[in-house]
Amino acid sequence: MVNKRMILGKIGLDSHDNGLRIIARWLMERGYEVIYAGVYNSPEGIVKMAIQEHVGAIGVSFLGGGHLFYTDRLLKLLKENDMTDVVLFAGGVIPPKDVEKLKAMGVDAVFTPGARRDVIMETIDAILEKREGA
């Protein structure tokens, strides 16, 4: 059975979370249990919360840069804590040249402004189902 518990949050000093709140609502409407971490999180705090909440996925959003730095730290912490089975999504204002960098680092999916609701939801569903079946 697919673990439909996930954390959504912002890492760093970026406080613009409108898009993340919209995604949280869409996920809840689709049957996901969303733990909203809010803004001003650290990678360490997100991973600690993921351990405590036994989530299947983490979604992080970036607006003001820092996505490569924070995502690298987040992925290292997940590995250190034997949590490589947790799916990681990123979104927000991410330059096109960095989307492939994030995926090469280990991010399962990256959503940028203009991504359609159906595409986001179907992508998340498919990645979680595939991970669960692996």
C-alpha positions as a Markdown table, in Angstrom:
| # | Residue | x | y | z |
|---|---|---|---|---|
| 1 | Met | 0.0 | 0.0 | 0.0 |
| 2 | Val | 1.3 | 3.4 | -0.9 |
| 3 | Asn | 2.3 | 5.6 | 2.0 |
| 4 | Lys | 0.3 | 8.8 | 1.3 |
| 5 | Arg | 1.8 | 10.8 | 4.3 |
| 6 | Met | 4.0 | 13.6 | 3.2 |
| 7 | Ile | 5.6 | 16.7 | 4.6 |
| 8 | Leu | 5.5 | 20.0 | 2.6 |
| 9 | Gly | 7.7 | 22.9 | 3.7 |
| 10 | Lys | 10.0 | 25.7 | 2.8 |
| 11 | Ile | 13.7 | 25.6 | 3.7 |
| 12 | Gly | 15.7 | 28.7 | 4.4 |
| 13 | Leu | 14.5 | 32.2 | 4.8 |
| 14 | Asp | 12.0 | 32.2 | 1.9 |
| 15 | Ser | 8.6 | 33.0 | 3.3 |
| 16 | His | 6.4 | 33.0 | 0.2 |
| 17 | Asp | 4.3 | 29.8 | 0.6 |
| 18 | Asn | 1.2 | 30.5 | -1.5 |
| 19 | Gly | 2.1 | 27.9 | -4.1 |
| 20 | Leu | 3.0 | 25.3 | -1.5 |
| 21 | Arg | -0.4 | 25.9 | 0.2 |
| 22 | Ile | -2.2 | 25.3 | -3.1 |
| 23 | Ile | -0.3 | 22.1 | -3.7 |
| 24 | Ala | -1.1 | 21.0 | -0.1 |
| 25 | Arg | -4.8 | 21.5 | -0.7 |
| 26 | Trp | -4.7 | 19.6 | -4.0 |
| 27 | Leu | -2.9 | 16.7 | -2.4 |
| 28 | Met | -5.4 | 16.6 | 0.5 |
| 29 | Glu | -8.3 | 16.6 | -2.0 |
| 30 | Arg | -6.6 | 13.6 | -3.7 |
| 31 | Gly | -6.5 | 11.6 | -0.4 |
| 32 | Tyr | -3.0 | 12.4 | 0.8 |
| 33 | Glu | -2.2 | 13.2 | 4.4 |
| 34 | Val | -0.2 | 16.4 | 4.3 |
| 35 | Ile | 1.9 | 17.5 | 7.2 |
| 36 | Tyr | 2.5 | 21.2 | 6.5 |
| 37 | Ala | 5.9 | 22.2 | 8.0 |
| 38 | Gly | 5.4 | 25.9 | 7.0 |
| 39 | Val | 8.3 | 28.3 | 6.4 |
| 40 | Tyr | 11.8 | 28.8 | 7.8 |
| 41 | Asn | 12.8 | 25.2 | 8.1 |
| 42 | Ser | 16.2 | 23.6 | 7.9 |
| 43 | Pro | 17.1 | 20.4 | 6.1 |
| 44 | Glu | 17.8 | 18.9 | 9.6 |
| 45 | Gly | 14.3 | 19.9 | 10.8 |
| 46 | Ile | 12.6 | 18.5 | 7.8 |
| 47 | Val | 14.4 | 15.1 | 8.1 |
| 48 | Lys | 13.7 | 14.9 | 11.8 |
| 49 | Met | 10.0 | 15.5 | 11.1 |
| 50 | Ala | 10.0 | 12.9 | 8.4 |
| 51 | Ile | 11.5 | 10.4 | 10.8 |
| 52 | Gln | 8.9 | 11.2 | 13.5 |
| 53 | Glu | 6.0 | 11.2 | 11.1 |
| 54 | His | 6.9 | 8.1 | 9.0 |
| 55 | Val | 6.3 | 9.8 | 5.7 |
| 56 | Gly | 6.5 | 8.4 | 2.2 |
| 57 | Ala | 7.4 | 11.7 | 0.6 |
| 58 | Ile | 8.8 | 15.2 | 1.2 |
| 59 | Gly | 8.0 | 18.2 | -0.9 |
| 60 | Val | 10.0 | 21.4 | -0.6 |
| 61 | Ser | 9.5 | 24.7 | -2.4 |
| 62 | Phe | 12.0 | 27.4 | -3.3 |
| 63 | Leu | 11.5 | 31.0 | -4.5 |
| 64 | Gly | 14.7 | 32.9 | -3.7 |
| 65 | Gly | 17.4 | 30.5 | -4.7 |
| 66 | Gly | 19.3 | 28.1 | -2.4 |
| 67 | His | 17.6 | 25.1 | -4.0 |
| 68 | Leu | 20.8 | 23.3 | -5.0 |
| 69 | Phe | 22.5 | 23.9 | -1.6 |
| 70 | Tyr | 19.5 | 23.0 | 0.5 |
| 71 | Thr | 18.5 | 20.0 | -1.6 |
| 72 | Asp | 22.0 | 18.6 | -1.5 |
| 73 | Arg | 22.0 | 18.8 | 2.3 |
| 74 | Leu | 18.5 | 17.3 | 2.5 |
| 75 | Leu | 19.5 | 14.3 | 0.3 |
| 76 | Lys | 22.6 | 13.7 | 2.4 |
| 77 | Leu | 20.6 | 13.7 | 5.6 |
| 78 | Leu | 18.1 | 11.3 | 4.1 |
| 79 | Lys | 20.9 | 9.0 | 3.1 |
| 80 | Glu | 22.6 | 9.2 | 6.5 |
| 81 | Asn | 19.3 | 8.3 | 8.2 |
| 82 | Asp | 18.6 | 5.3 | 5.9 |
| 83 | Met | 15.6 | 7.1 | 4.3 |
| 84 | Thr | 16.5 | 6.8 | 0.6 |
| 85 | Asp | 13.1 | 5.3 | 0.1 |
| 86 | Val | 11.4 | 8.6 | 0.9 |
| 87 | Val | 10.4 | 10.3 | -2.3 |
| 88 | Leu | 11.6 | 13.9 | -2.7 |
| 89 | Phe | 9.8 | 16.6 | -4.7 |
| 90 | Ala | 10.9 | 20.1 | -5.3 |
| 91 | Gly | 9.1 | 23.1 | -6.8 |
| 92 | Gly | 9.0 | 26.8 | -7.1 |
| 93 | Val | 11.0 | 29.3 | -9.0 |
| 94 | Ile | 13.9 | 27.1 | -10.2 |
| 95 | Pro | 15.9 | 28.0 | -13.3 |
| 96 | Pro | 15.5 | 25.5 | -16.1 |
| 97 | Lys | 19.3 | 24.7 | -16.1 |
| 98 | Asp | 18.9 | 23.6 | -12.4 |
| 99 | Val | 16.0 | 21.3 | -13.0 |
| 100 | Glu | 18.2 | 18.6 | -14.5 |
| 101 | Lys | 20.8 | 19.2 | -11.8 |
| 102 | Leu | 18.3 | 18.5 | -9.1 |
| 103 | Lys | 17.1 | 15.3 | -10.8 |
| 104 | Ala | 20.7 | 14.2 | -11.1 |
| 105 | Met | 21.2 | 14.8 | -7.4 |
| 106 | Gly | 18.3 | 12.5 | -6.6 |
| 107 | Val | 15.1 | 14.6 | -6.6 |
| 108 | Asp | 12.3 | 12.5 | -7.9 |
| 109 | Ala | 10.4 | 15.3 | -9.6 |
| 110 | Val | 10.7 | 19.1 | -10.0 |
| 111 | Phe | 7.7 | 21.3 | -10.6 |
| 112 | Thr | 8.1 | 24.9 | -11.8 |
| 113 | Pro | 5.6 | 27.7 | -12.2 |
| 114 | Gly | 2.9 | 26.9 | -14.7 |
| 115 | Ala | 2.9 | 23.2 | -14.0 |
| 116 | Arg | -0.6 | 21.9 | -14.4 |
| 117 | Arg | -2.5 | 20.4 | -11.5 |
| 118 | Asp | -3.2 | 17.1 | -13.3 |
| 119 | Val | 0.4 | 16.7 | -14.2 |
| 120 | Ile | 1.6 | 17.4 | -10.7 |
| 121 | Met | -0.9 | 15.0 | -9.1 |
| 122 | Glu | -0.4 | 12.2 | -11.7 |
| 123 | Thr | 3.4 | 12.5 | -11.4 |
| 124 | Ile | 3.3 | 12.2 | -7.6 |
| 125 | Asp | 0.9 | 9.3 | -7.7 |
| 126 | Ala | 3.1 | 7.4 | -10.3 |
| 127 | Ile | 6.4 | 8.0 | -8.5 |
| 128 | Leu | 4.9 | 6.8 | -5.1 |
| 129 | Glu | 3.3 | 3.8 | -6.7 |
| 130 | Lys | 6.5 | 2.9 | -8.5 |
| 131 | Arg | 8.6 | 3.3 | -5.3 |
| 132 | Glu | 6.2 | 1.2 | -3.3 |
| 133 | Gly | 6.3 | -1.6 | -5.9 |
| 134 | Ala | 10.1 | -1.6 | -6.1 |
